[in-house]
């Protein structure tokens, strides 16, 4: 008999809420069987567990759930793996470009922040020196 999982089992294993699990099901990423009265209980297969693991890995890479679904579904189909791998590489290359652009923006932001910090420190030092001089003048008067 194949190993199956409840929604709570997988949610606990992957540190997710059951709401997140239902959302992934609504997106078509998971397709649990239904059991119990009125089909209220979800029964997840090993395939669902693997798809969830791949979905979470794609999310960590920053891919959208739509991109994750496209890639995961490519591997579910019995087609030639060449086009599947080309599509996967294309998605990864596009995402890499996006991340590199974001990283460049962040670096520019950090550089600008450092400039403002230096300017603020210089102004503070100048202000403190001015107060020291004013205090000495008052003491001498």
GUKEKOL-668795 format. One record per residue (C-alpha): residue number from 1; residue in one letter; x, y, z. Coordinates in steps of 0.05 Angstrom, whole numbers. Example, Ala and Ser with C-alpha at 12.3 -4.5 7.8 and 13.67 -1.06 7.14 Angstrom:
REM residues 2
{k 1, r A, u 246, v -90, w 156}
{k 2, r S, u 273, v -21, w 143}
END
This chain:
REM residues 141
{k 1, r X, u 0, v 0, w 0}
{k 2, r X, u 26, v 69, w -19}
{k 3, r X, u 43, v 119, w 35}
{k 4, r X, u -7, v 175, w 42}
{k 5, r X, u -8, v 240, w 82}
{k 6, r X, u -61, v 283, w 113}
{k 7, r X, u -62, v 358, w 103}
{k 8, r X, u -37, v 365, w 175}
{k 9, r X, u 21, v 317, w 162}
{k 10, r X, u 48, v 356, w 103}
{k 11, r X, u 33, v 424, w 134}
{k 12, r X, u 73, v 403, w 196}
{k 13, r X, u 130, v 372, w 156}
{k 14, r X, u 139, v 434, w 112}
{k 15, r X, u 122, v 485, w 166}
{k 16, r X, u 61, v 511, w 129}
{k 17, r X, u -10, v 528, w 148}
{k 18, r X, u -67, v 484, w 124}
{k 19, r X, u -92, v 548, w 90}
{k 20, r X, u -28, v 551, w 49}
{k 21, r X, u -37, v 478, w 30}
{k 22, r X, u -108, v 492, w 7}
{k 23, r X, u -83, v 552, w -33}
{k 24, r X, u -31, v 508, w -69}
{k 25, r X, u -88, v 460, w -84}
{k 26, r X, u -130, v 517, w -112}
{k 27, r X, u -71, v 536, w -156}
{k 28, r X, u -69, v 465, w -183}
{k 29, r X, u -1, v 450, w -153}
{k 30, r X, u -29, v 394, w -109}
{k 31, r X, u -85, v 345, w -126}
{k 32, r X, u -103, v 305, w -65}
{k 33, r X, u -154, v 250, w -66}
{k 34, r X, u -217, v 260, w -24}
{k 35, r X, u -244, v 213, w 28}
{k 36, r X, u -292, v 211, w 87}
{k 37, r X, u -362, v 239, w 91}
{k 38, r X, u -374, v 285, w 32}
{k 39, r X, u -301, v 280, w 10}
{k 40, r X, u -281, v 329, w 65}
{k 41, r X, u -214, v 296, w 81}
{k 42, r X, u -156, v 307, w 35}
{k 43, r X, u -109, v 249, w 24}
{k 44, r X, u -41, v 268, w -6}
{k 45, r X, u 2, v 219, w -44}
{k 46, r X, u 78, v 215, w -48}
{k 47, r X, u 71, v 252, w -115}
{k 48, r X, u 35, v 309, w -80}
{k 49, r X, u 90, v 311, w -27}
{k 50, r X, u 143, v 316, w -82}
{k 51, r X, u 104, v 370, w -118}
{k 52, r X, u 98, v 410, w -53}
{k 53, r X, u 173, v 403, w -41}
{k 54, r X, u 187, v 427, w -112}
{k 55, r X, u 138, v 485, w -104}
{k 56, r X, u 172, v 509, w -41}
{k 57, r X, u 240, v 503, w -73}
{k 58, r X, u 216, v 545, w -132}
{k 59, r X, u 189, v 597, w -84}
{k 60, r X, u 256, v 600, w -48}
{k 61, r X, u 288, v 613, w -116}
{k 62, r X, u 239, v 670, w -124}
{k 63, r X, u 197, v 640, w -179}
{k 64, r X, u 123, v 655, w -182}
{k 65, r X, u 74, v 599, w -167}
{k 66, r X, u 52, v 601, w -240}
{k 67, r X, u 124, v 590, w -262}
{k 68, r X, u 133, v 535, w -210}
{k 69, r X, u 69, v 501, w -235}
{k 70, r X, u 92, v 504, w -308}
{k 71, r X, u 159, v 473, w -291}
{k 72, r X, u 131, v 419, w -246}
{k 73, r X, u 78, v 400, w -298}
{k 74, r X, u 132, v 393, w -351}
{k 75, r X, u 164, v 339, w -309}
{k 76, r X, u 96, v 305, w -299}
{k 77, r X, u 87, v 296, w -373}
{k 78, r X, u 118, v 238, w -411}
{k 79, r X, u 146, v 282, w -466}
{k 80, r X, u 219, v 288, w -486}
{k 81, r X, u 259, v 321, w -430}
{k 82, r X, u 300, v 365, w -477}
{k 83, r X, u 246, v 418, w -487}
{k 84, r X, u 229, v 414, w -413}
{k 85, r X, u 300, v 428, w -393}
{k 86, r X, u 305, v 485, w -443}
{k 87, r X, u 242, v 517, w -414}
{k 88, r X, u 270, v 508, w -344}
{k 89, r X, u 336, v 541, w -363}
{k 90, r X, u 299, v 598, w -397}
{k 91, r X, u 257, v 611, w -335}
{k 92, r X, u 319, v 608, w -291}
{k 93, r X, u 357, v 656, w -337}
{k 94, r X, u 300, v 706, w -336}
{k 95, r X, u 296, v 702, w -261}
{k 96, r X, u 371, v 709, w -254}
{k 97, r X, u 368, v 774, w -296}
{k 98, r X, u 313, v 800, w -251}
{k 99, r X, u 351, v 784, w -187}
{k 100, r X, u 415, v 815, w -214}
{k 101, r X, u 377, v 879, w -231}
{k 102, r X, u 347, v 880, w -161}
{k 103, r X, u 416, v 869, w -132}
{k 104, r X, u 444, v 927, w -172}
{k 105, r X, u 387, v 972, w -148}
{k 106, r X, u 401, v 951, w -76}
{k 107, r X, u 475, v 965, w -84}
{k 108, r X, u 461, v 1034, w -112}
{k 109, r X, u 414, v 1046, w -53}
{k 110, r X, u 467, v 1024, w -3}
{k 111, r X, u 519, v 1068, w -36}
{k 112, r X, u 473, v 1128, w -33}
{k 113, r X, u 457, v 1113, w 40}
{k 114, r X, u 531, v 1112, w 57}
{k 115, r X, u 540, v 1180, w 24}
{k 116, r X, u 484, v 1209, w 66}
{k 117, r X, u 513, v 1178, w 129}
{k 118, r X, u 581, v 1210, w 115}
{k 119, r X, u 549, v 1278, w 102}
{k 120, r X, u 507, v 1274, w 165}
{k 121, r X, u 567, v 1254, w 208}
{k 122, r X, u 608, v 1312, w 178}
{k 123, r X, u 552, v 1362, w 193}
{k 124, r X, u 545, v 1335, w 264}
{k 125, r X, u 619, v 1340, w 276}
{k 126, r X, u 619, v 1412, w 249}
{k 127, r X, u 559, v 1430, w 293}
{k 128, r X, u 592, v 1401, w 355}
{k 129, r X, u 658, v 1438, w 342}
{k 130, r X, u 619, v 1503, w 333}
{k 131, r X, u 584, v 1493, w 400}
{k 132, r X, u 651, v 1478, w 433}
{k 133, r X, u 681, v 1543, w 406}
{k 134, r X, u 620, v 1583, w 427}
{k 135, r X, u 624, v 1552, w 497}
{k 136, r X, u 699, v 1571, w 503}
{k 137, r X, u 685, v 1642, w 480}
{k 138, r X, u 630, v 1649, w 533}
{k 139, r X, u 677, v 1621, w 587}
{k 140, r X, u 731, v 1672, w 568}
{k 141, r X, u 683, v 1731, w 569}
END
